[in-house]
């Protein structure tokens, strides 16, 4: 009987300590270098880049005005939401304005992170990964290594095995 009374306390302690431990994860130095500017949540509020620590990251270059992007985005939303424990998306918008950028995120149910619209940091990522067309999904390991520049195909053709394949390459 005493054990039954202690169980809720033990469960709560585990949850709280687990959250405390997760909050202490730090972004690798390579990812710190990759994300030079601020990181925003899906509401436009600045967040710590440490939210990406320990996860495989998809850098998603896209825009609402782009029909192929509007076709792929729902697939990526579903993929990310199904794998959010191990995988996170950082959106790099090519929309025409900050309002269009954030409207695209909310309208498409993108619950992930983004770089500020038109920022130097966003433009640096476009340049680093030689973005010539969208949608474009680059996959980066938790240590900052580029795993795939063909993430769109990986997600579209192998959604159930993509994370496992990326982890093997990281």
C-alpha positions as CSV (number, residue, x, y, z in Angstrom):
1,X,0.0,0.0,0.0
2,X,2.8,2.4,0.8
3,X,4.3,1.7,-2.6
4,X,1.1,2.7,-4.3
5,X,1.2,6.0,-2.4
6,X,4.8,6.6,-3.4
7,X,4.3,5.8,-7.1
8,X,2.8,9.2,-8.1
9,X,5.6,11.0,-6.4
10,X,8.3,8.8,-8.1
11,X,6.6,9.3,-11.4
12,X,6.4,13.0,-11.0
13,X,10.1,13.2,-9.9
14,X,11.2,11.2,-12.9
15,X,9.3,13.5,-15.3
16,X,10.7,16.6,-13.6
17,X,14.2,15.3,-13.5
18,X,13.9,14.1,-17.1
19,X,12.8,17.5,-18.2
20,X,15.6,19.1,-16.2
21,X,18.2,16.8,-17.9
22,X,16.8,17.5,-21.4
23,X,17.0,21.3,-20.8
24,X,20.7,20.9,-20.0
25,X,21.5,19.5,-23.5
26,X,23.7,21.9,-25.4
27,X,24.0,22.4,-29.2
28,X,27.2,21.1,-30.7
29,X,29.8,23.8,-31.6
30,X,29.4,22.9,-35.3
31,X,25.6,23.6,-35.1
32,X,26.3,26.8,-33.1
33,X,28.4,27.9,-36.1
34,X,25.8,26.8,-38.6
35,X,23.0,28.8,-36.9
36,X,24.6,32.2,-36.6
37,X,21.4,34.3,-36.0
38,X,18.4,33.9,-33.7
39,X,16.1,30.9,-33.9
40,X,12.4,31.5,-33.8
41,X,9.5,29.2,-32.8
42,X,6.4,28.8,-35.0
43,X,4.9,31.9,-33.4
44,X,7.9,34.1,-34.2
45,X,9.3,34.1,-30.6
46,X,13.0,33.7,-30.1
47,X,14.1,30.4,-28.5
48,X,17.4,28.9,-27.4
49,X,19.1,27.0,-30.2
50,X,19.7,24.3,-27.6
51,X,16.2,23.0,-28.5
52,X,17.9,21.4,-31.5
53,X,20.5,19.6,-29.4
54,X,20.8,15.9,-29.9
55,X,18.4,15.8,-32.9
56,X,18.8,15.2,-36.6
57,X,17.9,18.5,-38.3
58,X,16.1,19.1,-41.6
59,X,16.9,22.6,-43.1
60,X,13.8,23.2,-45.1
61,X,14.1,25.8,-47.8
62,X,10.6,26.6,-49.1
63,X,7.9,29.3,-49.8
64,X,4.2,29.5,-49.9
65,X,4.1,30.9,-53.5
66,X,5.9,27.7,-54.7
67,X,3.4,25.0,-55.8
68,X,5.8,22.1,-55.3
69,X,6.6,23.4,-51.8
70,X,2.9,23.5,-51.0
71,X,2.7,19.9,-52.2
72,X,5.7,18.6,-50.1
73,X,5.1,20.6,-46.9
74,X,2.2,18.5,-45.6
75,X,4.3,15.4,-46.1
76,X,7.2,17.0,-44.1
77,X,4.8,18.2,-41.4
78,X,3.5,14.7,-41.0
79,X,7.0,13.2,-41.0
80,X,8.3,15.7,-38.5
81,X,5.3,15.3,-36.2
82,X,5.7,11.5,-36.3
83,X,9.5,11.7,-35.5
84,X,9.8,14.8,-33.3
85,X,11.7,13.0,-30.6
86,X,14.7,12.4,-33.0
87,X,14.1,15.0,-35.8
88,X,13.5,18.7,-36.0
89,X,13.0,21.1,-38.9
90,X,14.4,24.6,-39.2
91,X,12.5,26.5,-41.9
92,X,14.4,28.9,-44.1
93,X,11.7,30.9,-46.0
94,X,11.9,32.3,-49.5
95,X,8.5,34.0,-49.0
96,X,8.1,37.6,-50.1
97,X,7.6,39.1,-46.7
98,X,7.8,38.2,-43.0
99,X,4.0,38.1,-42.8
100,X,3.8,35.6,-45.7
101,X,6.5,33.6,-44.0
102,X,4.6,33.3,-40.7
103,X,1.2,32.9,-42.5
104,X,2.7,29.9,-44.4
105,X,3.9,28.4,-41.2
106,X,0.6,28.7,-39.4
107,X,-1.5,27.8,-42.3
108,X,0.5,24.7,-43.0
109,X,0.7,23.6,-39.3
110,X,4.5,23.9,-39.2
111,X,5.1,23.5,-35.5
112,X,8.8,23.8,-35.9
113,X,11.5,26.4,-35.8
114,X,12.6,29.0,-38.3
115,X,15.2,31.6,-39.1
116,X,14.1,35.2,-39.3
117,X,12.7,36.2,-42.7
118,X,15.5,37.5,-45.0
119,X,18.1,37.5,-42.2
120,X,21.8,37.3,-42.8
121,X,21.8,33.9,-41.1
122,X,19.0,32.6,-43.4
123,X,20.9,33.9,-46.4
124,X,24.1,32.3,-45.2
125,X,22.4,28.9,-45.0
126,X,21.1,29.3,-48.6
127,X,24.6,30.2,-49.7
128,X,26.3,27.4,-47.8
129,X,23.9,24.7,-49.2
130,X,23.9,26.3,-52.7
131,X,20.1,26.5,-52.8
132,X,19.1,26.9,-56.4
133,X,15.5,25.8,-56.2
134,X,12.8,25.0,-53.7
135,X,11.6,22.9,-52.0
136,X,15.0,21.8,-50.8
137,X,15.6,19.7,-47.6
138,X,19.1,19.3,-46.3
139,X,19.6,16.8,-43.5
140,X,22.2,17.6,-40.8
141,X,23.4,15.3,-38.0
142,X,23.4,16.4,-34.3
143,X,27.1,17.1,-34.7
144,X,26.6,19.4,-37.7
145,X,27.6,17.0,-40.4
146,X,25.7,17.2,-43.7
147,X,24.0,13.8,-44.1
148,X,21.9,14.4,-47.2
149,X,21.1,17.1,-49.6
150,X,18.3,15.0,-50.9
151,X,16.0,15.0,-47.9
152,X,12.9,15.7,-49.9
153,X,13.3,12.5,-51.8
154,X,14.3,10.6,-48.6
155,X,11.1,11.7,-46.9
156,X,8.9,11.1,-49.9
157,X,10.2,7.7,-50.9
158,X,11.2,6.2,-47.5
159,X,9.4,8.0,-44.7
160,X,9.5,4.9,-42.4
161,X,13.2,4.3,-42.9
162,X,14.6,7.8,-43.4
163,X,15.6,8.5,-39.8
164,X,17.3,5.1,-39.5
165,X,19.2,5.7,-42.7
166,X,20.3,9.2,-41.7
167,X,21.5,7.9,-38.3
168,X,23.7,5.3,-40.0
169,X,25.3,8.1,-42.1
170,X,25.8,10.5,-39.2
